[in-house]
Amino acid sequence: MGTFFFDYQEKAMQLEKVLYSFGCFYFNGNIVQKDTAKAFEYFQKAANIGNAAAWRRIGMIHEANKDYPNAMSAFTTAAYKGDAD
């Protein structure tokens, strides 16, 4: 039983990193054409399973769209979850 939990936890952490990376690809236009909406979707998925840096990127997208209340909320969540940037 314990091994199953740790295997599952490891796969979840890998998924979190993959989702965040896909978001970065779309956000920056690396490898794929830049698409902020798709980047936002991937960052949301990564954030929902615990990626603190994804919350920062979500905040950056809100800030670029002049949605300052949601930007502040996302930045605060990122900091609370341990993102140092």
Protein Blocks (a to p, Z undefined) as FASTA:
>chain_A
ZZmmmmmmmmmmmmmmmmmmmmmmmmnopoiacdfklmmmmmmmmmmnopaklmmmmmmm
mmmnopaklmmmmmmmmmmnopaZZ
